[in-house]
Amino acid sequence: MFHLPAIQSALRQFQFAGWLLYEFRGSNVLARRILDMGEMPLTSRRFLYWIPAEGTPVKIVHRIEESALDHLPGDKIVYLKWQELEAAIQNVVAGKSPVAMEYSPGNGNPYISKVDAGTIELVRSFGAAVVSSGNLIQLFEATWDDEQEAMHFAAAKVTDAAYGVAWKFIAEEIEKHGGVEELAVQQRIMDFFAEKGTTTYSPPIVARNSHSALPHYETGHGEDTRIQRDDFVLIDLWAKLNQPRAVYSDLTRVGYVGTTVPEKFNQIFQIVAAARDAGIACVQEAFAAGKELSGGTVDDAVRAVIEKAGYGRYFTHRTGHNIGQEVHGNGAHIDNLETREDRTMMRKTCFSIEPGIYLPGEFGVRLEIDIYVDGKGHVHVTGGEPQTEIVAILKR
């Protein structure tokens, strides 16, 4: 819900002169969400909404869609010609600096870089310094309220329990039939989610042996998808309560179809677990000390463990992602590999830490936990205790 006083308070906190939200035909989904337009039809003409740190907002809308922002407070400037549009923008930003927009220097963070270069150039031509609205977006798009916090913890109980269901199902099918298809395990997890009143945008990943070395493996599409004795199995699953505004829980764990786990798997597991734990410690120490922390800093701490062990080139993705109503949310990600994530890790946000080592043609270990930082800065690892050893699926 749009709340002008809170936004203006944040602008003063970040020392921004104002926030210029620009949208054209769905190009800036972040602006639409901030402006509480999620369910409204897309407009066919450009609009802007200027929120000053102090004073009255201004709506800039086209004549044939002049009611587009009528649900928001503020004065209105209606334009028809492009010259009138540019004059309106100049009117609100001239002499104001810095101005926040959905922009990332050098496109270092494409998740928040939603405004085209030409529009940025135009705003700058009026003497306004443009800065990234990344932390503003995070504050108003990625932070949770008390209800969402409770829904996450409830979902995390379900995702945690789903592993017991999956491991037991694999063991029973192995004993009865000598094997079980990846897709059958996936379906058993989906049935469990439905039984527990949760939903997901896509089914979990169930990957055996070399399939587990493919971070985004599509279950059931490998050459051999039948899980059998002595197989290594990775399960990555995510779910949220089937309720409005619910937020996700997202976990990854690994198992071995046997009673004892071979050392080659344990060796890689321990490196990945140590990297995961380094990420958790990095977050805990920063919030305990009241220090500002970026997602890129956490990624560096995690990646350093795997690099030191000599497996850096086999860790082929960012360490983690923000979690929200979508499993990959719009807050700060744990990333200094794929993008330059310099946004601040904020209270009331949730994110995954999920390092991995992927040995092509052999197997891959990924261990994913979720961290939620509450309003007091307390760091919660959700979804049960972090996995400390590979599950021996056939061990009684």
Buried (B, 14 or more C-beta within 10 A) or exposed (E): EBEEEEBBEBBEEBEBBBBBBBBBEEBBBBBBBBBEBEEEEEBEBBBBBBBBBEEEBBBBBBEEBBEBBEEBEBEBBBBEEEEBBBBBBBEBBEEBBBBBBBBBEEEBBEBBBBBBEEBBEBBBEBEBEBBBBBBBBBBBBBBBEEEBBEBBBBBBBBBBBBBEBBBEBBBEBBEEEEBBBBBBBBBBBBEBBEEBEBBBEEBBBBBBBBBBBBBEBEBBEBEEBBBBBEBBBBBBBBBBBBEEEBBBBBBBBBBBBBEEBEEEBBEBBBBBBBBBBBBBBBBBEBBEEEEEBBBBBBBBBBBEBBBEBEBBEBBBBBBBBBBBBEBBBBBBBBBBBEBBBBBBBBBBBBBBBBBBBBBEEBBBBBBBBBBBBBEEEEBBBBBBEBBEEBBBBBEE
